[in-house]
């Protein structure tokens, strides 16, 4: 019993010494600005737990007399009593309480210091978050896909590129150029030749132009995504000028294109051959000497007395050519004037002209008159001073020669869209052009 007491006392003294040494070491570390915490070995912690449970109770040695006891045991107890050290348990408890309080205070100080250090780090304006990886999905459409409608283009050729958020604009630009070159097979493409936009899922859904001025904004929006920052980049080839002009000329209903057939040489009538040749001569003769000038036409009419250029359209040249061709054939014919009574004795008296029917539809040619000399519609309008609108409307309705006017009614003219004034002018011209039966 005495031996166990001495061992417990020695262990307690050793533990107190170790705790004091550890506290001195911790104080030195805190003084130097260190945040390292000294930790006792596992064996020492176990001893600490065992020692905390030990409560020393002072023992009073009393001599017990036993008549039957052995004298050797009494002598042994007397020999051990002077060697037993007197241990004050109140002093041990006070030291342990002081040590525990000091240890708890130093732990709180370390935690407060660590918390203050973290707060100062978070309040530092110069501190920047670490860079993150951004996933760029680069989709490139081909020229054939752009010709089709949006609903039938299909998905673009897409590649995924991953870059750090702190990479420069040039790094992403080179990746986009490489993807365009790989998909379209072109060498050294230029970004200005393509329509390139980007979107950030759930952060910037409206397509924005992809250029250096928007790069910082794009990265900022992508980093707002917590899971995986993602950016979608779409590349579309710009249409060529000819293609865009063709698309603008098409109607909204996408009407079917009419097939045009190039006429063969044998299909052209002899009269048209002469007309085409005459029109070619007129174009060469009246070619504008100052192309791109104020008149704005390739062919124009001008004279020395009237230097102002008058633009000549295809309609002007065609009408001019038709007049020249028709007069040419007239000049070649023999002009013979017969007297009015030359055939009177041969043909007899003409039958009386029948009266008009009650329900007859009024014709364009006045009653009692017949068609005059047959000429082209354009020549007819030119000779009798009719404007181009009347000639164009008759031509649109497939009237080529004046002989067909003998079968036109006034209702037909109204159905063709002639105004009342135009019908009146046309009746005046037809009256002058027509003739009485038997009149030469």
JONORFEN-V527805 format. One record per pair of residues at least 6 apart in sequence whose ideal C-beta (glycine too) atoms are under 8 Angstrom apart, sorted by the first residue. I is the first residue (numbers start at 0). J is the second residue. Records with the same first field share a line. If there is no record, write none. Layout:
I->J  J
This chain:
1->79  82  83
4->55  58  83
5->82  83  84
7->53  55
8->55  84  86
10->46  50
11->50  53  55  86  91
14->43  46  47  50
15->91  94  95  98
17->39  43
18->47  98  102
19->98
21->37  39
22->98  101  102  105
24->37
25->36  37  105
26->105
28->34  35  37
29->105  108  109  112
34->109  112  113  116
36->109
39->47
51->95
54->88
55->86  88  91
56->88
57->85  86  88
58->83
60->76  80  83
62->73
120->126
130->163  164  165
131->163  164  222  228
132->161  162  163  164  228
133->161  162  163  164  218  221  222  228  229  230
134->159  160  161  227  228  229  230
135->159  160  161  162  171  174  229  230  232
136->157  158  159  229  230  231  232
137->157  158  159  160  174  175  178  232  234
138->154  155  156  157  231  232  233  234
139->155  156  157  178  179  182  183  234
140->152  155  156  233  234  235  236
141->156  182  183  236
142->183  236
144->152  153  155
145->152  235  236  238
146->242
155->233  234
156->182
158->178  181
160->171  174  178
162->170  171  174
164->218  221  222  228
168->211  214
171->214
172->190  211
175->190  195  209  232  234
176->187  188  190
178->234
179->185  188  193  234
180->186  187  188
183->236
190->209  210
192->236  237
193->234  235  236  237
194->234  235  236  237
195->208  209  232  233  234  235
196->206  207  208  209  232  233
197->206  207  209  213  217  230  231  232  233
198->204  205  206  207  230  231  233
199->217  220  221  224  229  230  231
200->224  229  231
201->224
202->220  221  223  224
203->216  217  220
206->233
207->213  216  217
209->232
217->230
221->228  229  230
222->228
238->246
267->275
270->324
273->324  327
274->317  320  321  324
277->320  323  324
278->316  317  320
281->298  316  319  320
282->297  298  316
285->298  299  300  311  316
286->297  298
287->294  296  297  298  299  308
290->297
292->308
293->308
294->308  309  310
295->310
296->308  310  311  312
298->310  311  316
299->308  309  310  311
300->308  309  311
301->307  308  309
314->387
317->377
318->377  378  381
321->375  377  378
322->378  381
325->374  375  378
337->439
339->439
349->436  437
352->367  436
355->366
360->408  409  410
361->408  409
362->405  406  407  408  409
363->404  405  407  408  409  411  412  425  426  429
364->370  404  405  429  433
365->426  429  430  433
367->435  436
368->430  433  434  435  436
369->405  433  434  435  436
370->401  402  404  405  432  433  434
371->401  432  433  434
372->401  432
373->400  401  402
374->382  400  401
375->399  400  401
376->390  393  394  398  399  400  401
377->390  394
379->385  401  428  432
380->386  387  389  390  393  428
383->427  428  431  432
384->428
385->424  425  428
388->421
389->417  421  424  425
392->415  416  417  421
393->415
396->415
398->404
401->432
404->429
409->422
412->421  422  425
413->422
417->425
